């Protein structure tokens, strides 16, 4: 942005007084576009000087390119000419051409310029590019222009992106909501789904990321079921002739360490990009305390629990992309993502139940026990993408054929035993040994077509099919002391298979005229699903849906740096296997959870109004949105009270947690991002928002409403000798939920980094929450006849160190497929979801 503004200023000072620009009096015409030779991006407002080759010192025409680097000029006489190009930060370049009446108009095509990296003696020019740019339907944050990205992880950098906030537990929100998807290079990846997202992003070096896009108004090419927004992470794509790579390592005082490597190379028409990371965590023990008051049948019960828990285990991730240029019009791209993790969770707990008549305060101990549990889970995904892109001689016309395979295991094995038991009625059901085998497999096929129609207008269309298979098979066992064998006590819904067939087609159109831009589209989408229970066929069910989903976005470009945008879209969210899985998780016998295979997809309607102004020293983005949902999927809790004929009656009296389409939700939100760069060495930024939520459930006779907010702010110093210092902090108020209320989050951090060896070696030292050792997190849940308060003390103080080293030499850029598959349709259980510049 800075280069654009400085270039425009140069044009005004130099080109305008010449009054010869765009002179239409000649009969011969030339046109072309100035391009950066390294990034293949346009060079806006480059200054052109045209002279006869026989007299290069005498200019016959001077003009400036437009914002897209394009130019058109007329010449009075035929002959041989030299066009000289200049732009701030670029090396001067020349192009020789000949023109006559026979070849006029003459298209010079792309004229390339290179960055000017020459260092001037005794002169230091320091400048900071604006980090954010706005487009018709998205915002883009440039990590490659943020010095802190060299030594930070991607999760920390995500905190600085407009409309994204990351709380003290590293949970990500987009516009104050956990309903979004994370893409990588325009394609979803289970690498970044569910609760994995924060861990993976924390281990992913920000230096391997070029841009982060925030797509707040997803168009018709994105799955209708998706979400209200998409976070698209664009990895560095400067894989050139030759190779480049980075090796890295990191460690933390909270018991995690890891490392990895990145390499990118190009040999002829073949380009390869690979990234691998390994991380192992071993968190400290975290203490917990909870109480629950229950009033039932004239009795008042008081449950008190003391415990502690920890988790440990490794995870690793990697992706490999190969791109082969068959010829100038055809490109084949193959990519694979792999994510594998194992987590071992340990917990120790002592419980005591007290009881009394409701009218009395004289409690007596009804039962007590101590419980040890350990569980091991295997999770991850394997994704394979194949894309074939065909271009034509018509600029920007593309036909893309894509296929995607994805497999996501979600297995769990747990053992639980009791000891020091006094009068506990469920003691006969222990020890327990449960094994759950769950997974989701997808096959996706897709065809996309896009073509320019008239000037500044683009048409796009596509079709897509998804076959999704989700399964869960559970073995529930209780140890029988009489036979000294494990007894199978699996429930009827323990063997569950869920199939979805999703088919869709979309049309979209983009128009730009003068300062206005309009993007509109429609998507038709159908779903056929069925669920089968091997042990109880009577529970089988199926359902069919068909939806027509519109979207529209209108933009007005006030000036070069200011835009106003108004958008509407409807989105659908289908429940993922975490919501559907009927497996009963009774690791904690007082807090039971179970999925609901009868869930329906939910629909949300979203209206967004956005104002953006991104100048060289000051930037602001403000967004006002309204969302309403009539059948939202909500978690709810109640005291289990099943009929004695129901196998679940053994859990009666425990807190039962499940999901249902029980919510009606309206939300108005205001979000603000600001960045002030008074001098190049210093920057202040903030990101936050406030929203009002009205949530109701007629089925549960519950309602809640109120304000919630979040703010993240920081300051960055870019000091001499390649030193950088970053200070940041944040505060999150409790979310508005039907039954529960969380304590607020707060956090603070400091990071100091320095580059060595001509910026090839980077070292970073950081401190998270240095002012407090532990953080108290409290959750209060209230329902009919009960009140539950759970408190956890989480380890907060953490010191980190990371080192990275860059190597390699490069010459020419790799081409990338511009379209690809993006399955963004499933609602996941932890708010982080799955990497779109482009996709369907």
N, C-alpha and C positions, 0 to 999 in steps of 0.2 A: 504493500500500500504506500509506504514511504517513497519507494522508487517511482510509483505512478504519480504521486503528488509533485515530487521534485522534477520529474520529466515534464509534467504538464506546465509547471512554472517556467521551465527552460523554453518550452514551446511558445508560451505567451510572450516571453522576453525577446526571443530570437525570431520565431517564425512569423508571428502576426505582423510586425512592422514591414515585412517584405511584401505583403499584400499580393503575393504571387501564388499563394497556396490555392490548390483546386481551381486553377484557371482553366476555363472550359473553352477558350477561344481556339485552341489547336484542333487539328483534325485527327491526330494520332493519340491513342490512349494506352497507358500501361497500368497494371495493377499488381498487387501481391500482398504478402503478409510477412512481418518480421517475427522470427521465432528464436527463443533461447536454445542454443545447440545442445546444452546439457540436459535441461529439464523438459524440453519440447513444449514449454509454455510460451504464450505470446509475450511480446515486448511492447507494452502500451506507450504511445506518444513518442516513439523513436523519431528523431529528426533526420530527414532525407535531403541530400543535396545532389542534384542531377546536373551533369555537365557533359559536353561533347568530349569524346575520347581524345580528339585532336587538340583540345584546349581545356584540360581538366581544372585549370585555375580559374576559369570563368564560369560561374554558375548560371544555368539557364532556368532552373526551377528549384525552389526550396519548399518543403511541406512537412507536415507531421502526420504520423499514423494515428488511428483512432485508438480507443481503449483496448481493442482486440488485436492491435498491431497491424491492422489492415490499412491499405492506402490505395488511392487511384489518382492519376495525374494525366494531363494532356500535354503533348509536345507539338510544336509547330512544324518541324521539319524532320524528315527521315534521316537516319544515319546511325552511327555507332556512339553509344553513350556509356557513361560511368555513373552509377548511383552509389553515393557514400552514405553510410548509416552511422549515427551516433546516438548514444543513450547513456545516462548516468549509471556507472557501475559496469558498463560493457566496453569491450575493446572495439575501436572503430573497425568497420567492415566495408567492403566494396563489392559491387557486382557489375560486370560488363555485359551489355546487351545491345542488340541491333534491332531497329524497328523500321518498318516500311508500311506502305498502304496495304500490302498483301497480308502481313501478319498482325495488323492492328484490328481490334484491340489485342495487346500482348499481355499474357498472364505470366509474370515472372515467378509465380509459385511462392515457395517458402524461402525467405532470405534469412540466413542464420547469423546470430551474433553470440560471442562468448563472453563470460564474466571476466572482468578486469581485476586480477588478483595482485597486480603490481603494487609494491609498497614504496611510498615516497619518503625520501629522507627528510627527517625533521618535521614531517607533517603527519598528524594523526586525525583521522576522521572517524568519529564514533557515532553511530546512529542505531536506532532500534525500530525495526519494522512493526507496524500494527499487527497484532497477533490474530485478529479475528476479521473475517470477511463474511458478508451476507449475500445469499443468493435467493432465488425465487422461493424455494421451499426448505432452506436449511442454513445453518451457520457453520463455519469451518474455523477451528482453532489450529494454528500452525505450530506444531511442536518443534519443527526444524528451525523456526525463528526464535524459539524461547531458549535462552542460554541454560536455564535450569534443567532442561530435558537431557542434557549430556550426562548427568550423574544421578538422575532421579528415576524411580520406577513409574510405570504408566498409571498406576492407581493414584499416586500423589499428584501427577500432572492432571488427572481427570478432575481433581478438586477445583482447578482453575478455569475449567471450560464453562462458558455461559449456560445457565439453566440446569447444570449438573451439580449435585452436592453429594459428598461422601461423609457419613457420620462417624462418630467415635468408634463404632464397631466395624468400620469399613464397609457398611452397607450403602449401596449406590441408589440415588434417586434422580429421576429426570423430571423436572418441573414439580418437585415435591411428591412424586409418585414412584412406586416400585414396579409399575406396569410399563415395561419397555423391553426392547431387545438390544443386544449388543451384536454387531456384525464385525467381521474382519474382511477388509477389501471387498465390501459389497455382498458378502456371503455369510450366512449364519454358520456358527460353529459351536458344537456342544462343548468345545474347549472353554467357552465363555458363557455357559448356561448355569442357572441356579446359583447355589452357594459357592460353586467353583470360581465364579467370575472374579471376586476380590482377590482370592489367593493367586490366581493366574496373573492378573494384571499387576499385582504387587511384585511378582517375580519376573515380569517382562520389562526390560530396559526401555525407557522412553526414547532413547537414542535410535531405536529400531522403528520408531513410529514417525511418519511424516505429518499427518493431519488427523484430527478427530472431528468428525462431522456430527452435528446435532440436527436430525431431520424431525422437525416438530409437526410437519404437515405431510405425512406419507401419501404419495400419489397412488393411482390405481394399479401401478405395476407391482406394488407391494401386496402381500397376502392380506385379504380383507380381515382375517381373524386377528392379525397382528396386535398392535398396541397403539397407544397414543403417541408414541415417539420412538425413534431409533437412534442409537449411538453407533456410528460407523467408524471403526479404527482402520486407518489407511497406513499400511506398513511402508517403509522406505522402498522405493522402486527404482533406485538409481543403480541397478545392476548393469554394468557397462562392459564393453570389450575389456577383458582382463578380469580382475576379481577384487573384492573388498570383503573384509570380515571384522568381527569384533569378538573378543573373549571377555568374560565378566565373572565376577565372584562377589558374594555378599554374605553378611552374617549379622545376627541380632542377639542382644542379650536376653531376649525372651525365648531363646532356645531354637531358633530357626537358622538355617544356613543353606546356601545354594550356589549355583553357577550355571553357566551356559555359554553358547556361542552362536554367532550369526555369520553366514557367508553368502555372498551373492557373486555370480560370475556369468560371463557371456563369452561364448566361443562361436563365432560365425552367427548362424541363425538360431542357435540354441541358447536359451538363458535359464539359469537355475537360481533359486533363492531358497535358503534353508535356515531355520531357527530352531534351537533346542534349549530347553531349560530344565533344571532339576532343582527341587527344593525339598527340604526335610524340616519338619517342625516338631517340637517337643515342648508344648506349652507348660507353664507352671501349674500347680494345683490352684484352682479357684474355689473359694468357699461360697456356700449358699445357705440360705435360711428361708423357710416359708411357713406360713400359717394359713389355715382354712377354717372358717366358721360355717357350719351347716345347721340349718334349722329344718327338721322334718319330723312329722308325726308327733309333735309336742316335745321332741327331744332336741337339745342343743349339743352339737359335737364340735370339738376343737382339735384339729390335727396340727401337730407341730413337727417340723422336719429340719434336721441339721445335716449338712453334707458337704462334700467337695467333689470336684471332677477335674479331669484333664483329658487332653487328646494329643495324639502324636501320630506320625506317619509320613511317608514320602509321597510326593507326586511329581510327575514329569510331563512335559508337553513338548510338542514339536510340530512344525509344519514344513512341507516341501512343495515348492511350486516350480513347474517346468513349463517353459513357453517356447514354441517352435514356430518360426515364421516360414510357412510353406512357400509363400511368395508374397508380393507386395499387397495382395488383397485377401489372403487367407492366413489365419492364425489359429494354432491349436494350443490349448493350455490344459495342463493336468495338475491338480493339486491334491494334497493329502494332509489332513490334520489328525494328530494323535494326542489323546490326553488320557493318562492313567494315574489313578491315585488309590492309596490305601489309607484308611484312617482307623485308628484304634482308640476307642473312648473308654475311659475308666471312671467309675463313680462309686463313692462310698456314702452311705446315708443311714441315719438312725431316725426312726419315726415313733411317735407316741400319740395315741388317740385318747382324748378325754371326753367325758360325756356327763350330761346333767339334764334334768328336766328344764324346759324352756323358761319356766318361772323361777328357776333356782340358779345360783351362782356357785353352788357347791359341787365342783367337778370331781369325778373320780376317773382313774385310769382304766380304760376299757381294754386296750391292748398296746403292745409295743414290740418292736423288732429292729434288727439291724440288717442292712442289705448291701451286698457287693455285686456290682454288675460290670461286665466288660463286653464290648461289642466291636466287631470288626466289619468294616464296609469296604467294598470295592466299587469304584465308580469311574466314570470317564466316558470316552467316546472315540470312535473311529469314523472319520469323514473322508470321502473321496469325491472330487469334483472333476468332471471332464467338460470342457467348453470348446466349441468350434465357432469361430467368428469369421464371417464372410463380409468383406467390404466391397463396394462397387466404385466405379469411377466418379460417381456422384458423391460429393463431399458429405461426410457424416451419415451416409446411408449404411446401415448395419443389419445383418441377419445373424442371430446367434442361436445355436442348438446346444442344450445343456442337459447333463445327467448328474445326479447326486445320489450317493449311497451313504447312509449314516447308521451306525449301531451304537447304542448307549446302554451299557450294563449298569445296574443299580442293585447290587447284591449286599446282603447283610446277614451276619451271624452273631447271635448274642447268647450269653449265658448269665443267669441270675440265680443267686442263692441267698437264703436267709439264715440268720443265727441269732442267738439270744432272744428267741421268740417267746412272747407271753400272750396267750389267748388270741393270737391273730387268726381270724377265721379263714384266710386264704393260704395258710401255711402248707396245707396239703397239696397245693398246686406248685410247690417248689421242691427242689431246684428245677429251673426251666432251661431248655435249650431249643432255641428257635433258629431256623434257617430259611431265609427268604431269597429267592432267585427271581429278579425282575429285570426287564430290559425293554428297550424300544428300538425297532428297526424301521428305517424309512428307505423307500425308493422314489425318486422324483425325476420327472422328465419335463422339459420346458422349451418353448420356442419364443423368441423375442424378435421383433422387427421395429426399427425406427428409421425415419427418413425425413429430411427437410422438405417442406412443400413450397411455400413462398418465402420471401425474405423474412428472416427472424421468426419463422414458424416451423414447428416440428410435430410430426405425427408418430405415435407409438402404439403398438398392439402386441398381444401375446396370448398364449394358452399354456396351461400347466396342469399336471396330474401328480398327486401324492398318494402313495400306498403306505400306510403307517400301521405297524403291528406292535402292540404293547402287551406284555404278559407278566404275570406274577404267580409264582408257585411257592407255597409256604409249607414247611414242615414244623409243626409245633409239638414239642415233646415235654413230658413231665417225668421226673425220675420216680419210679415205683420202688419203695423200700422193700416191699414184700417179695418182689421178684428180682430186685436189684438190676432192673433193666429200664431203659428209656421207653416210655409209652407214648404212642402217637395220639395226640388229642386235637389234631388239626380241625379247624372249623369247615363248614360247607363251602365257604367262599374262598378257600385257601388256594384253589387252582383256577386262575382267572385269565381270560384272553380277550383282548379288545382290538378290533380292527376298524380302521377309518379309510375310506376312499374319498379324496378331496379333488374336485375338478373345478377349473376356473378359466375365465377369459377376461381380458381387459382391453380398453381403448383409452388413450390419453392424447391431449393436444396442448401444445405450448405456443403462445403468441407473445411477441414483444412489439410494441409500437410506441414510438416516442419515449415517454418516461414510464409507460405502463407495461406491466407484464401480467398475463393471465395463464394459469395452468389449471386444466380441468380434466376430469376423467370419470369413468364408471367401470365397475368390476362386478361381474356376475360369478357367483360361487356356490357350488353345491357340495353337500356332505352326506355320505351314507356311512353309518357306523353300526356295529353290533358287538355285543358283549356276551361271552359264553363262560359258564361255570361248569367245569368238568364233573364236580361232585354233586352239583345241584342244578340240572338243566332247567328246572322250573324257574330259576332266577334269571335265565337268559333274557336279553332284551335287545331291541334295535331301534334306531331313530334315523330320520332323514330331514335335512334342512336345505333350503335354497334362499339365498339372499342377493339382493342387488344393492351395491354399496357405492354411493357417489362421493366425490371430493372436488373441491375447488379452492384455488388460491389466487388472490389478486394482490399485485404489488405496485407501488408507486415510488419511483426513484426521484426523490426531492432534489438531490444533487449527487455528485460523485461519491460522497461518503455517507449519505443519509437515505434510508429506505423505510417505507411504511408497508406492512403486509397484513392482510386479512385472509384467514383460511378456515375452511370447514372440512371435516372428514368424519366418517363413521367407521368404527372398528369393531371387530368381533374377536373374542378370546375364548379359545377352547381350553378345557382343563387338561393339564399334563398328567402323566402317570402318577405323580406324587399326590394329586388330588383324587384320582380315580381308584388307586390301589386299595382294595378292601382289607389288606393285611392289617391285623391288629397289633400295634406296637405297645406292648405292656411291659417294657423294660422297667419303667417306674409303675408299680401296681396301683399307685394313687393318682396317676396322670396318664390316661389311656388316649391314644390317638388312632384314627382310622380314616382312610379315604372313602369317597362316596362314588361308586361306579355309575350312579344315575344322574350325575351332574349334566346340566345343559350348558351350551356356550352362552356367553354374555355379550351384549351389544352396548357400545358406548358411542355417544355423539359428542363431538368436540368442536368448539369454536375458539379460534385464537386470533388475537390482535397483537401485532408486534411492531415496535419502533426501534430502529437501529441507527446509530451514528458512530462511525469508526474513522476518527481523524488521527493525525500523526501522534499527537500528545495526549489526546483524551478520547476515550471510547465508552459508549454506553449502549446497552441493549435492554429494553423494557418490554415485557410481555404480559398481556392480560388474557386469561382463558376462562372458558366455562365448559364444564363437562357434566353430562347426566347419564346414568345407567339405571335401568329398571329391573334388572335381574342379576345383579353382581354376585359373584362367588365370594362368600365370606366364611371365615372360620368362626365357629361358635362353640361354646362350652356349656355343659350342664352336668348335674349330678346323675350318674347312670342309674336308671330305674327300669330295667327291662323285665318283661314277664318271665316267670320261672321256666316257661317252655322255650324261651330264647337262650341259646348257648351263651350269649353275652351276659346273662344274668349273674354270672360269677363275678362280674365287675361292679355290681350294684353298690352304690355308695362312693365309688371313685369318681374323679373328675373326667368326664368323657369329652374329647375334642374331635370335631369332624368339620365337614364343609357342606354348604348348601347354597342354592340360588335364592337367597333369602333377602338380598339387599336392594334398596332403592337409594341411589346416591346422587347428590348434586354437589358440585364443587366449583367455587370461583377462586382463581389464583392470580397473584401478581408476582412476577419474578423480575429481578433486576441484576444486571451485571455492569460493573464499572471498572475502568482501567485508566490510571493517570500516570503519564510518563513525562514529568516536567523537564527532566534532563535524561540523556541516554543512560547514565549510570544508575538511575534510581527509578523504581516503579512501585506503585501501590495499586492493589486490585481487591475487589470484593465480588461476591457472588451469593445470592440468597433470594428469599421470597417468603411470602405469607399467603395462606389460603384459608378460606372459610368452607367447611364441609358440613353438609346436612345428610345424615345417614339414618335410614329407617328399615325396620324389618317387621312387617305385619305378622308374618308367620311366627316369629319369636316374641312379638309384642315388645320390641326393643327399639330405641332410638337414641341418637346422640348427635350433637352438633357443637361447633365451636371453631376457634381459630388455631392454627398451628403455623410455625415458621421455622426458618433455618437461615443461618448466615455463615459464610466462610470468607475470611479476609487475610491478606498477607502483604508483605513488602519484600522487594527483591533488590539487592545491590550487586551491580556488575563492576567489580573493582579492578584496578590495574593488576598486571602480572597474572591475569587469568584466574583471579579469585572471584568467587560468587558466594553471597550469603542470602538465605531466604528465611524469613520468619512468617509463621502463619498460625491461625487458630480458628475455631469454629464453635457454634452453639446451635443445638437443635431442640426445639420444644417437642413435647409429646405429640404423636399422631392422634387423629380422631378415629376411634374404632367403636364397634358396636358394644362390646362388653369390656374391653381391656383398656388400660391406660399405662403408658410407659413413663419412666422417669426421663428427664432431659439428658441429652448427650452434650458433652463439651470436650474439647481437645486443643492442644497447642503443640507446635513443633519448631525446631531449628535445624537448618541444614547448611553446612559449609563445604564447598568443593573447590578444587583447583585442577587445572590442566597442566600437563608436563609434556616434554618431548614433542614440541610443535603441535600440541593439542591431540596427540595420539593416545596419550595415557591420561585418564581422568580418575581422580580419587574423591570420594565424598564421605563425609562423616555427619551423622544426623542424630537428633534426640527427639523422641516423641513423648509428650506429656512429662517433661522433666520435673515438674513441680509437685506431682502427686504419684505415689507408688501404686495405689489401687483406685479403682473407680467403682462406685456403688451404682448398680443397675437394678431398678425395682419395677415389677409388673403387677398391677392390681386388676383382678378380673372379678366381675360381679354378675350374678345371674339369679334365677329364681331359687331362693332358699340357700344361697351360699355367697361367701365373700372370701376371695383367695388373694394373698399377697406373697409374691415370690421375690426374694432379694439375692443377687449374686454380686460378689466382689471380684471384679475382673482386673488382672494385672495390666497396669496402664503405662508405667515408665519403661521406656525401651530406648536403647542406643543401637545405632546401625552403622555399618561401614560397607562400602561397595567400591569395587575397582573394575575398570574396563580399559581395554587396549584395542585400538583400531589399527588395521593393517590393510595393505593391498593397493593396487593401482587400477584406474578405470579410464575408458575412452568413449564408449557409446552406449546409448540407453536401450533397455529391453522393452518390447511392446507388450502390453497387457490386454486381455480380453475386457471389453468395457461392460459387458452384461454377464449375468450369472444367476444362479439359483439362490433364493433367500427364503427359507421356510421360517416365518416369524409368527406362527399361528398359535403356539401352545402357551398357556399360562403356566409359569413355573413357580416354585414354592418359596424362593428366597429373594425375589425381586431382581436379581441380576439375570440377564438373559443373553441369548445369543444373537457379530461383526459385521449404509448401503449406498454406498455411492450409487451403485446400479444393482438391479435385481428385480425379481418379480414377486 
